[in-house]
Amino acid sequence: TMLHSTLALSLLLIAVSSNLAMAIKKEKRAPQTLSRGRWGDEITWVQTYEEGLYQAKKSNKPLMVIHHLEDCQYCQALKKAFAENEEVQEMAQNNFVMLNLMHETTDKNLSPDGQYVPRIMFIDPSLTVRADITGRYSNRLYTYEPQDIPFLIENMKKALRLIQTEL
């Protein structure tokens, strides 16, 4: 019937336009590609380790470096937990210089116990790599699993606390 096809067409138009609206909204946020698959779109990411060190020194905020790889399932799982946790996102946005890397740096201090992913390290504004801020696993000191987000939050707070007391 005519009514039936009109209804079907209008539903189709609604579906198309809402998809379009979502595509446009996504488009608007496209410049923030440095979150590399959504570690956090609202976070301001630095592009390089060198830039991160410069910003940390300048802003007196610790630098948080996340090493990860696109096709690593552990990285993907951590990324999802990291992106969905409001407290992590809020601290990352306001209190840290943030860098996520899909390659190794030449700074050997960033791989004190090997070049595995994911691993998260903190660098003080004095440009000291905080090898003392470790996760829960003795075989991979700087790795975190999705269920370790509360532990990561404690380590983020520790990185902030250590600045105030040691500098």
C-alpha positions in Angstrom: 0.0 0.0 0.0 0.9 3.6 -0.5 0.9 4.3 3.3 3.1 1.4 4.0 5.8 2.5 1.5 5.6 6.1 2.7 6.2 4.9 6.3 9.0 2.7 5.2 10.6 5.5 3.3 10.3 8.0 6.2 11.9 5.4 8.6 14.7 5.0 6.1 15.2 8.7 5.9 15.3 9.0 9.7 17.9 6.2 9.9 20.0 7.8 7.1 19.8 11.3 8.7 20.8 10.1 12.1 23.7 8.1 10.7 24.7 11.3 8.8 24.4 13.3 12.0 26.7 10.9 13.7 29.1 10.9 10.8 29.2 14.7 10.9 29.7 14.7 14.7 32.6 12.2 14.2 33.9 14.4 11.4 34.0 17.4 13.7 36.3 15.5 16.1 38.5 14.0 13.4 41.5 16.3 14.2 42.0 14.5 17.5 43.7 11.5 15.9 46.4 11.4 18.5 44.1 9.4 20.8 45.0 6.6 18.4 41.8 4.6 18.5 40.2 6.2 21.5 42.4 6.3 24.6 40.4 9.5 25.2 39.2 12.0 22.7 39.0 14.9 25.1 42.6 14.5 26.2 45.2 16.7 24.6 47.9 14.4 23.4 51.4 15.4 22.6 52.9 14.0 19.3 56.4 13.0 20.4 58.3 12.0 23.4 60.5 15.2 23.0 57.4 17.4 22.9 56.1 15.5 26.0 59.3 16.2 28.0 59.2 19.9 26.9 55.6 20.3 28.0 56.1 18.4 31.3 59.0 20.8 32.2 57.1 23.9 31.0 53.8 23.0 32.7 55.2 21.3 35.8 53.0 18.3 35.2 54.2 14.7 35.0 54.3 13.1 31.6 52.4 9.8 31.2 53.6 7.6 28.4 51.5 4.7 27.1 53.3 2.2 24.9 50.8 0.1 22.9 50.3 -1.6 19.5 47.2 -1.5 17.4 46.8 -5.3 17.0 47.6 -6.2 20.6 44.4 -7.5 22.4 45.8 -6.6 25.8 46.3 -3.0 24.6 42.8 -2.9 23.2 41.3 -4.1 26.4 43.3 -1.6 28.5 42.4 1.2 26.1 38.7 0.5 26.5 38.9 0.5 30.3 41.1 3.6 30.3 38.7 5.5 28.0 35.6 4.5 30.0 36.9 5.5 33.4 35.9 9.1 34.2 38.5 9.6 36.9 41.4 8.5 34.7 40.1 10.7 31.8 39.6 13.7 34.1 43.2 13.4 35.5 44.6 12.8 32.1 42.9 15.9 30.8 43.9 18.2 33.6 46.9 17.0 35.5 49.2 15.2 33.0 51.0 15.7 29.8 49.8 12.7 27.8 51.6 10.7 25.1 50.7 7.4 23.6 53.2 5.7 21.4 53.0 2.8 18.9 56.8 2.7 18.6 59.7 2.6 20.9 61.7 5.7 21.8 65.4 5.8 21.8 65.3 6.6 25.6 66.3 3.3 27.2 64.9 4.6 30.5 61.4 4.0 29.2 62.0 0.3 28.9 63.8 -0.6 32.2 62.5 -4.2 32.1 61.9 -4.7 28.4 60.0 -3.4 25.4 56.5 -5.0 26.0 53.1 -3.5 25.5 51.0 -2.2 27.0 53.2 -0.4 29.4 52.7 2.9 31.1 55.5 5.0 32.6 55.6 8.4 34.3 58.2 11.0 33.8 58.5 13.8 36.4 58.6 17.5 35.3 62.3 17.3 36.4 62.5 14.9 33.5 63.3 11.9 35.7 61.7 8.6 34.5 59.8 7.3 37.6 60.9 3.7 37.4 59.6 3.4 41.0 56.0 3.8 40.0 55.1 0.3 39.0 52.0 -1.8 38.4 51.0 -5.1 40.0 53.1 -7.6 38.0 56.7 -8.5 38.9 57.5 -9.9 35.5 56.2 -6.8 33.7 56.5 -3.9 36.1 54.8 -1.3 34.0 51.9 -3.2 32.5 48.2 -2.8 33.5 45.2 -5.0 32.8 41.7 -3.6 32.5 40.9 -4.6 36.1 44.0 -2.7 37.3 42.5 0.7 36.5 42.0 1.5 40.2 45.7 0.7 40.7 46.6 2.9 37.7 44.6 5.7 39.3 46.6 5.3 42.5 49.8 5.5 40.5 48.6 8.6 38.7 48.0 10.2 42.1 51.4 9.0 43.3 53.0 10.6 40.3 51.3 13.9 41.1 52.1 13.6 44.8 55.8 12.9 44.2 56.2 16.2 42.3 54.9 18.3 45.1 57.1 16.6 47.7 60.3 16.1 45.8 60.7 19.3 43.7 
